[in-house]
Amino acid sequence: EIKPIKLKGNTITNISLGSIARFNDLKLAKGDKVKVLYDIIPYCVYDENDDKCKRSGEKPFKAPKYCPSCNSELETLEEGTILYCNNKECPCRKKGRILNYFNNMHIDGISYATVDVLYDEGYLTSIQDIYKLRSIRKSLIKLSGFGELSVDSILDAIDANKEVSEAQFLGSLGIESVGQKTFEKVLSHIKYDDLLDICING
């Protein structure tokens, strides 16, 4: 988190550091003055040769050892670039899987904050629940921060993206290491219904 800064007409308050390896390399502490670059996404730099970049003298932030959502011990993957929660029942992972589905299905206008609220309220705890939301529209409108316009916008976006290819749908389910391109290759050799039958009945 940084103090709000306006760049290209946008107010930037948060910057992703990209990986835990980069987090460790930057050694940032509370109060550090950094350089913020911005093209498509904001990028944080600590430039030792820039007089405007200054260390606060505080102790650098430490990388978390436990998942803030489920308290499971975090694992380090891909040569130290990723911190990973291996708990499949972790609420944060479930929310991420739902958001990933929205993104891959090109269902626009759904943020992590929206998924977070709907998950915590018990309305959206799985991908299947996405297609039940219209039946509980009245309950969604009553949620704090929601209203008829925002709820209808979400529901309309979901309805508008129901017609997608079988490969895109399967690739959006969040199966680890298997995406749309892989399913396109699989479905060129086997019919969709036959694939589902194998998955269900072995």
Number of C-alpha atoms within 10 A of each C-alpha: 9 15 10 11 12 9 13 8 7 10 11 18 12 14 13 11 15 12 13 17 16 13 16 16 10 16 15 20 15 14 13 16 19 18 14 15 12 13 8 6 9 15 15 17 14 19 14 11 7 10 8 12 15 15 18 13 10 11 11 15 13 11 12 11 14 15 18 13 11 14 12 15 15 17 14 14 11 7 7 13 15 16 20 15 22 13 15 9 10 17 16 18 17 19 23 16 19 25 23 17 21 23 15 17 21 17 19 16 13 16 11 13 11 15 20 19 17 17 19 12 12 11 17 22 19 14 19 10 14 16 14 13 19 18 9 10 15 13 11 21 16 12 13 8 10 14 15 13 10 14 19 16 15 18 18 14 17 21 13 12 13 12 9 11 12 15 19 18 17 19 22 23 19 18 10 7 7 13 18 18 12 13 17 16 11 14 16 10 9 10 12 16 10 11 15 11 11 10 9 8 7 7
